[in-house]
Amino acid sequence: MIDLNKLTVKKARKALDRQDFSAKELAESFFKKIKNEDPKIRAYLSLTEELAMKQAAGADKMIASGKTKLLTGIPCAIKDNLMIKGERCTAGSKFLEKYTAPYEATVIEKLRNEGAIFLGKTNMDEFAMGSSCEKSAYFPTKNPQDLDRVPGGSSGGSAAAVAADMCVFALGSDTGGSIRQPASFCGVAGLKPTYGAVSRYGLIAFASSLDQIGPLAKNSEDCRIIFDAIKGRDKMDSTTVDTFVNKDFDIKKLRIGLPKEYFGKGLDPNVEKSVREAIKFFEKSGAEIKEISLPRTDYALPCYYIIAPSEASANLARFDGIRYNEMVKPELADNVIAFYLQNRQAGFGAEVKKRIMLGTYTLSAGYYDAYYKKALKVRTLIKNDFEKAFQEADVIMGPTSPCLPFKIGEKMDNPLEMYLADVYTVSVNLAGLPGISLSCGAHQNLPIGLQIIAPQFEESTLFNVSDYFEKNYKI
């Protein structure tokens, strides 16, 4: 008997079109799984059951009429910083605990038009600031592969929901690795598209020049289907484009660049072993392997932690306790300024406060040139490093994360160690490139991710390489 919860997008599409089961039955199967399994994993912050059953009824009508699209009737999970009109949207923060989305994110609108079914909103680090999903204001999410360990972050709820078969696919957002790192930790596929490939309209902003929405799924084939559904120009986001590059794929003509900086100090030997074995597979298949250099890799993390908090401090200035959620009663404050300050103190978690303060400092008079302006120049140099590397290589490969999924609470008291979990992913956001994480092995049942990076708007190259790997590599 077929296990409905383990279906990929492609398999679910074929089975629904054959009417092996209805969209309603498929959605009900996932809600049953969520209610049984999620109390121990905590991937979901809220369920949208009423909405989902309406969508399933509509999908069944589309199927009966033969007018289906690739995602019609496919149940999915949505990270809780994306707006679904009429549904709660908290961004993992107490500040938005009572906030109901008044409008629809563009990606949600596109999935609706496809006939996808929204099961619920997934947990995340507050305002997407974290690498472990422990920084949610509500509760931490656990890794389905080992409940003592983190699922990664900030899209940890989305990755955990896919890995635990509690949805067919999920949407996440990636500002410095927040799709790829949890995909690696949970053993699923996760795509961070090129900056501008997918509209950010309706995403609660963290760092506007770095944020990007993307899919998490059971394989890269599904990521391609979802990406094709949500990509493209949007009049509500002026950074979006319709220009994508499609190249012919031949494994024997593929040039793979291995940055020497990605295989040095700090890399777990078990992670390196799995990643190198995956790369050896490409070499045996006929691809050319080249050692390359991304010399400013060491500067990516400090550069990111100036630019991202600076943009966050500006984006989060509007959360004052008046417009969204009153955390402190006005009568308890001496004046308006005290009211604002007390609300922000009560509403934001420690990690968010830390980043707002850091960003405000780096943008302040006397420090703007010394820190923020300098970081922007370094960002340009990092981008130039990638452009130079792509003259020698078609794609760049390396580990997604330097470490295996760590234990819950293990890095909470050491923010630097936590930030280092994103050391291989942040530079991709700084350069605005597409990157994908694929499962390439495991150590003691803990998943390991291979990261593949391509030039801007060459998502098709990523998918061609990823599909070849997943169809031919035996883990």
N, C-alpha and C positions, 0 to 999 in steps of 0.2 A: 504493500500500500504506500502511496506517495505521501511524503512528509511535506505538507504545505508550507511550513515555516522555513524549510531549507531551500526553497526555490530561489533561483536567480531571476532577474528581470526577464531575461530572454525565455527561460523555461516557463515562468508564470504566464508570459504573454501567449505562448503556444498553447498551454493548457486551458487558459481562459477562452481563447478563440475556438478551441475544440469543444468548449463548454463541458470540460471534465468536472468542473465545479464552478460556482458563481462567484462574482466579486464579493458578494455579501458573505458567502461561506469562507472565502479567503480572509476577509477582514475579521470575521468572528474568530477564526483560528488564531490570528495574531493577538487579539484581545485576550483570548483564553490563555495563551502563552505568557503574555505580559502579566496578567493577574497571578499566574502561578510562579513565574520566575523573577519578576522585577522587585518584589519585596526584599530579595537578598542582594540584587545588583544595583538597584536605584538608578537606572538609566534615564527614566522619565520623570519630569517635574509635574506634568499634567497630561491627561488623556483627553482627546477630542472625539469621544465615542459617538455623540449625537451627530456631529458634522460628518464623521467617517461613514456612518450608516446611510446618510443621505447621499454622500458621494458614491457609495457602493451601489445603491439603487440606480443612480444615474449611469454608472459604468455598465451595469447589467443591461440597461436599455440600449446603450451604444453598441455593446457586444451583440445583442439580439438583432440589431439593425445592420450589423456588419461594418459599422463606421468607427472602428477602433483606431487609436494611435498606439505608439509603442508602450506608453505608460498607463494606458487606460485600465483601471481596476487594480493597479499595483499599490500595495500599502507601503507608506513611507513614514519616517520620523523627521521632525524639523527641530533644529537647534533653537533654543529659546531666546535668541536675539534676532529672529526673523519674524516679521509681522504677518499673522494670519488674521484678517479682519474679523472683529467680533470675539477673538480668543485672547486669553491672558498672555502677556509677553513680559517676562521678568528680567531677562538677561542675567539670571542667576543672582539678582540683587534684591534686598529687602526694599530698596527705594522704589522698585516697580512691582511690588507684591500685589498691588490692587489695580495695576494698569491693564486696560483692555485695548488691543490694537484698533485704532480708528480707520486704518487703511491697510491695503495689501502690499506686501513686498512684490517686486516685479517677478522674482523667481517663483514665488508662490502662485502668482497669477498664471504664469506659464505652465506650472505643474497642474493647476486646476483645469486649464484649457486642454491639457493632455488627458485629463480624466483620472489623475493619480488620487489616491486616498490618503488623507492625513490622519495618522493614528494618534499623534500627540506631540508635545514639546519636550525636548531632551535637556537634561541637566548640563551645566557648563560652569567653568570658573567665572566668578562674578565679572561682568562686563568683558568677558573673554580674556581676562588677565590671569593667566596661570598655565602650568604645564602638567597638571596632574588631576584636575577635576576635584581637588580637595578644597578649592577656594570658593566654591559655591556657598551662597549665604544660607542654603537650605540643608544640604547634606552632601557628603562625598559619594561619588559613584565608584563602584568596584569593578575590577577587571574580570570579565566572565571566565577567562582562562585560569585565574587564580584570585580568589576573593580577598586575599590578604594584600593584593597589590593594586596599584593605581591603573586606570585605563589610559592615562595620558590626558593632555588638555590643550586648549580649552574645550575642544569638541568631544570630550570624553564620553558624554552621554550618548551622542550619535554613534560613535565608534563601538561602544559597548552594546547598544541596541542591535546593530548589524551583526556583531560577533556572536551575540546570544540568540540570534534568529528571532528577534522581537520586532523585526521589520524587514522588508526586502532591501531597502536602501535608505539612506538618510542624507540630509543636507547639514553641512557644517560651515564654519567660517575660519579662515586662515590668515593671521596677521604676522606670525613669525614661526609657523609650523603647526598651528592648531588643528589642522586636518591630518597632515602627514604623520606627525609624531603619535597621536592616538591610534591612527591606522596601523602603524608599526607595532605599538604596544598590544593591540587587540588582535593582530593577525588578519586584518582586512585590507582592502585597497582604498586609497584616499587620494584625490586629485586636488591640488591647488592650481587653478587656472592662471593664465597670464593676467596681469593687472589690466583691467579694461575689457576682458573677454566676457565677463558676466556682470550684470547690473547690480550695484550695491543699494539701490533704492529700496527702502524698507528694512535695511539691516541697521540695528542700533550700533552706531559707530564707536570703534575703539581708536584706531589710528587710520585716518581716511586715506592716506597715501600708501598704505600697506594692506588694508583689509581686502579680502577676496572670498567670495562664496564658492563652495565646491561640493562635490558628492563624496560620500563614503559608501562602499558597496562590497559585495562578496568577491568581485573580480574587476579587472580593468575593462572588460567588455561591457559590463553594466555601467561603469563610470563614463564610458564613451556615450552610451545611450542617454544618460541623464545630462551630461554636459551639452550634448547636441540639443536637448530640450530647453535648457536654461540660458544658453549663450546668446550673444548678439547685442546689437545696438539698442539703446533705450533712451528715449527723449528725457526721461527723468534722471538720468545719470550721464553727465557730459563727458565722462572719461571712457565710455563704452564705444566699441568699434564693431564693424562687421567684417573686418579683413582678417582672414585666417589662411595660413600657408599649408598647402597639401603637397607632400613630396612622395615620389615612388619609394617603396621600401624593398630593400634587398639585404638580407642579413650578411651576405658575403661582401657587401660594399659599406657596411656600417662601421663608422669610426667611433670608438668609445673612449672618452677621456676619463682618467682616474686622477683626481687631484691629490697630490702627495700630502697636502695639508689635512685631508679627510681620513688619513690612515696613520696618524701619528699618536702623540701622547694623549692619554685620556680615553682612548677607544678600548672598550671591553674586548678581550681576546676572543671570546665566544661569538660576539657580534661580527668581528673582523673575519673570523673563519667562515661563517655562513655567507657573508657578503662576497668574499673572495671566491668561494665555490660557485656562487651564482655568476660572477664575472667570468670565471673559467669556462662555464657552460657556453657563454656567448663567444668566447675565443675558440672553443672547439667547434662551434657552429659556423665559423668562418669570419666573424667580426674582427676588426683590427683593434687591439688594445694599446692605448698610448698613455704614458704617464704625463700629466700636465700639471701646471701650477696655478693656483688662485692665491697669489701672494698676500692679498689683504684679508684673508679669511680670519686671522686673529683679531682684526679690527671690527668684524661684522657685529659681534655681540655688543661691545660697548657703543658702537654707532647706533644700533637698534635701540638700546636702552637710553638713548638721548632723544632720538626722533619719536619713537612710539609714546613714551610718557608725555612729551611736549604736546603732541597732537591729542592725546587723551585728556590732558588738563584743559585744553580748549573745548573738546567735545563734551566733557562731563560738567562743564561750568553751568549748564542749564538745569542740573539737578539740584534744586534749592529747597525742596520741601514744600513748594507752593504749587508748581505746575503738575507734578505727577503724584506724589504721595507725601502727606504730612506726617513726619516722624515725631515731631515735638509740638505740643499745643502752643499756639501763639502767646497765650497768657503766662506761660512759663518763662518766656524770654523778656529781657529788659528792654530791648529795642529791635529794630528790623535786622541789623547786622548780626546781633546775637542770635536771632531766630534762624537766619541762614546758616550760621556757623554750627549751631546746635543740631540742626537738621542734617547737615552734611556729615557731622561727626557720628550721629546715630544711624544714618542711612548707609554709609559706605563701610565695607570691610577693610581690614588692615592692609591687604595687598593693594587695593584700589587707592586708599589714602596715600600709601607710599609712592605710588606712581604719579598721582596728581601733584604731590609735593615736589617730587623730582622734576616733573615737567614744568611746573610753575617756576621753579628755581632756574632751570636752564633757559627759560624764555624771558627771565627778568632782566631789567636794565643792568648793563655791566657784565652779564654772563651770556647773553644771546650770541655775541660774536665768538666768545671763547669756547662755547659748547655747541649750541644748536647749528650755527652757521658752519662751523668746522665739521660737524657730523654730516651735514648735507654734502660737503666737498668729498668726504671719505666715501659717502654713498655713491657718488659719481665714479670714484676710483674703483670701487667694488664692481659696479656695473661694467666699467671698461675691462676689468679682469675677465669677466664672463665673455664679453664680446671677442676678446683676443683668444680665449680658450675655444670658442666655437668656430674659429678659423681653422683649428686643427682637429676638432671633433664634432660629430653630429649630435651626440648626447653626452652628458656627464653622469657618471654613476658613483655611488658611495653609500655608506650607511645612512639611514634616516635619522637614527638616534645613536649616540655613542654608548648608550647603556641599555640593559634589559629593563623591562618594567620593574620599577622599584616598589618597595613595600609602603603601604599607607602610613603616613607620618614620618617616614624615613628622612625626607629632605625638608620637612616643614620649618625646621629651625635654621636651615642653611640656604638662604635664598640664592646665593651664588651657584651652589650645586644644582639647585632646581633650574636656574636659567641656563646652565650648561647642557641641559637635556635638549635644548633647541640650537645647539652650536652649528649643526649642519643644515638647518632649515631657514634661519633668519636671513641669510644672504640672498636666498631666492626671492624673498619678499622685497628686500631692499633694491634688487635689480629688476623687479617686476616680471620675473620669468615663470613659466609653468613647471611644476614638479609633481611627481606621483610617487607614492610609497606602495610597494608590493610586498607581500609576505614571501620571504626567501628561505625560511627555515625556523628552527626553534632550538632553545637550549633548556633542558629540563621542563619542557612544555611551555616555556615562555617565548612568545613570538619575536621574530627579528625581521626588520624591514629593510628592503633595498630601495634607495631613492634614485630616481632617474629624472634628470633635468634637461630641458630642451630650450632652444632659442624662443624668443617672444612669438606668440601666436602659432607655434608649431605643436599644438596639442595632438594633432594627428600623428606626428612622429612618435610622441610619447606612447600613444595608444598602439601603434604598430609594433613598437619594440616590446611593450608590456604584454600584448596579446601573444606574440611569439614566445615570450618567456613562460607565460602561464600555461600555454598549450603544450609546451615541449619539455619543461623543466620538472623533474620529479624531486619534490622536497623529501 
